[in-house]
Amino acid sequence: MVDADDVRRLALTLPHVTEIDSEGFDFRVADKGFVWSYPERRPGTSRLIRTDIAVLYVGDEAEKQALLLGEPEVFFTTSAYDGLPLVMLRLAQVEVDRLSELVTDAWRMRAPGPLVGDLDEGTDSAGPGPRNDRQAG
C-alpha cells in the first residue's frame, strides 16, 4: 500500500520534474502533467482533492483500456475522462515497486526525447536518477 508521500518521493526522483503548488500533489515535466491528485467532482458540491487516488497519464486509449479491464480493482475512470489518455489509480491497491513503474512510465510518455535520455543515462540499480527541478521552499 502506498500513499501521496510515496507518489511525491518517486516523482521527484525523475529528471526535470516540477511540483505544482496544489491541495494535493501535481507533477509535471516540460509543462506537461504526468501524475496528480484526483479532483473528484460531485454534482452540487465543491471539488474534493483526493490524495488517495492518483491520475496517471497513460499515453493512449489502448493502454487505458488494458489497465481498466485488466485490473479494475486498481484502476478506474469517470465520464469526465472519456477520450483522454488518463486513468485513476487507487493508491491503497499497489505496492511501491508498481507505483514506481507507473509513475516512471507516465513521465516517459510526457517528457521530450532528450529528457528521457537523461533518465536512461542517469539511473542504475544503485539509486535514483538526476536531481529534479523542484525549488526548495
C-alpha positions, 0 to 999 in steps of 0.5 A: 500500500502506498500513499501521496508521500510515496507518489511525491518521493518517486516523482521527484526522483525523475529528471526535470520534474516540477511540483505544482503548488496544489491541495494535493500533489501535481507533477509535471515535466516540460509543462506537461502533467504526468501524475496528480491528485484526483479532483473528484467532482460531485454534482452540487458540491465543491471539488474534493482533492483526493490524495488517495487516488492518483491520475496517471497519464497513460499515453493512449486509449489502448493502454487505458483500456488494458489497465481498466479491464485488466485490473479494475480493482486498481484502476478506474475512470469517470465520464469526465475522462472519456477520450483522454489518455488518463486513468485513476489509480487507487493508491491503497491497491499497489505496492511501491515497486508498481507505483514506481513503474507507473509513475516512471512510465507516465513521465516517459510518455510526457517528457521530450526525447532528450529528457528521457535520455537523461533518465536512461543515462542517469539511473542504475540499480544503485539509486535514483536518477538526476536531481529534479527541478523542484525549488526548495521552499 
